[in-house]
């Protein structure tokens, strides 16, 4: 049976996969995102999302637990006014960002990287692995409503935006401040199911193969 491992600790991503009927388990990487960015010097938000997704996927793929599995790494980066915004972590950073974002728009980039750790059958047996290691980015423009400073402070006080790229979510409390999304809405949650379908195809796997068996 096919085994998909999600290399992410994001509850939103695993919930999205579960609701899409995709069987998976979670194995979190120990990737230091800041160190990865410093090493490669990537500043473009699109490329940063893909780089971090790849780093997470490859870190988990190197673990013994990933043997025989498909490993998916994801990472999201919010692009606003030409700047890359990851997780704010502190209330002050989140507040400064959200005051600027109020009534404006930015682009959320979600990088995906898939590593096929199944046996490639070099010895002539019955292995079915493809050896694929492929990635793609799904992006969507997010437009925000005007947000009152009191609303921003109340939102930050919940703790939700502190660990989200761009300081907001669409599938939680932050959805109250989003006017519209142009592009794949799943990308804003943090994992595009249609993008995953394309990556799986590169590994000769149909997404339906990961649906529950009846």
Secondary structure, DSSP 8 states (H G I E B T S, - for coil): ---EEE----HHHHHHHHHTT---EE------HHHHHHHHT---HHHHHHHHHHHHHHHHHTSGGGTTSEEEEEEEEEEETTEEE-B--SHHHHHHHHHHHTT-EEEEEEEEEEEE-S---TTSSS------EEEEEEEEEEEE----HHHHHHHHHTSGGGGSBTT--SSSGGGGGEEEEEE-HHHHHT--HHHHHHHHHHTT--GGGGS---
